[in-house]
Amino acid sequence: MAHILSILFSFFFIQLLDFSNGQNVVKAGYWVSDRGLALNNINSTLFTHLFCAFADLNPQLNQLIISPENQDSFRQFTSTVQQKNPSAKTLLSIGGGSANKTAYGIMARTPNSRKSFINSSIRLARQSGFHGLDLVWQYPESATDMTNLDTLLNEWRTAINTEARNSGSAALLFTATVSCSPQVNNLSYPIQSVAKNLDWINLMAYEFYGPNWPPSHTNSHAQLFDPVNQVKSGSNGINQWIQEGVPAQKLVLGIPFYGFAWRLVNSNIHGLRAPADGKANVGFDDGSMTYAEIREYIVQNRATTVYNATIVGDYCYSGSTWISYDDTQSARNKVSYIKSRGLLGYFAWHIAADSNWNSVLAHAAAEGN
C-alpha cells in the first residue's frame, strides 16, 4: 500500500511540476469582426481561448448589444471555432478602443444602470453560446470612473456566480483587457477588485511608442524590456501589477500582430531611438501596419531586419522607412518569459493581422518554450 501511495504521490507531483514549468493555461487571440478574416479561416487549434470583438453598450437602455451586421457571425462564433478545436473557449469582448468610453462611465454610475448592463451581458453571452465575457474599457476617464469600475466588477462577479448557481451551468469566464501599467492617464485601477473578481486580465503590452507622438525618434512599440529608461515595457508592466497585488497567475501578456512605421530623418542612422520625423508613407494614418503588411514590405523593399535580444523586439528599415514589430523570435521568447515568470499566458491582438492568415506568429507563440 505504501508503495502504491508513493507511486501516486510521485505521479501527481510530476504533473504539478510539468504544469508549473510547462504549458500556458491561456493561449488566446482576438478576432475582430471587420478585419477581413472569415470565421471558418480561424486556426483555432493554435488557441485555448478566442475573443470575439466587439459587442457594445446601448447608452439609452444601458444594455449590451451586438450590431445587426455582426449578429449572425457572433452567434456562429463558438460553434465555428470549435469545429477545428472542440476544447476552445470563447469570450464575448465588450467595448474596444473605438467605443464611447464616456458612455461606459455614465453606465457605471448608478445601481440600476449597472444592473441592466450586467444582466444583459450575461443573457447575451448565454444566448450566443459564449463561455465568458471580456471588458475592454479604454479607458476610464476619472477617479470616479475607477471607483465605479470597482463597484461594477464586484456586482458583475456576484451576478455571474448567481446565474451559474441558478442555471446549473459553469460560471462564465470573466476577464478585462487593461493597460500594461496599473495606472493609466494618472489614474489607478481598482487593484483589489481586479484581483478578486476577474479570472485574469489581458495586459496591452504594446503601443508604448508611435510615430505620431513625441519623442520624435524610433523605438520598439512592444518591447519586453526597457534597458534605457526602465519605464515602458511589458516586463515593467508585469512587475507593477504584481507589486500592486495582482497574482502573476492572473496576468496574460499581449503580443501584437502589428507594428508601427516611422520616417527616418537620416536613412544612414537607423537603429533604435534614431531621429525620426513622424510616420512613414506606408500603413494607416497612425503609421500602423499589420504583420502581413510588414512581411510583404520587407520582401518587396529588401528591407534589413534586426532582432534585438536586449529588448526582445524586432525592427526593419529600408531607405527612410523604419518599422517596429514583433517577429517569430520575439513571439517565442516572450512566451518563454511568460512561462519563466509563472504568468497565466498570452493573447494576440489581433489574429487577422497574421501573415496572410497563415498563422505564422500564432504558430511561433504556440510553439514557444
Helices and strands as residue ranges (DSSP letters): H 2-21, E 26-32, G 39-41, G 44-46, E 49-58, E 63-65, G 68-70, H 71-84, E 89-95, H 101-107, H 111-127, E 132-136, H 143-167, E 173-179, E 183-184, E 187-188, H 191-197, E 200-204, H 234-244, G 248-250, E 251-256, E 258-264, E 276-279, E 288-290, H 291-301, E 304-308, E 313-318, E 321-325, H 328-341, E 345-349, G 351-353, G 355-357, H 360-366
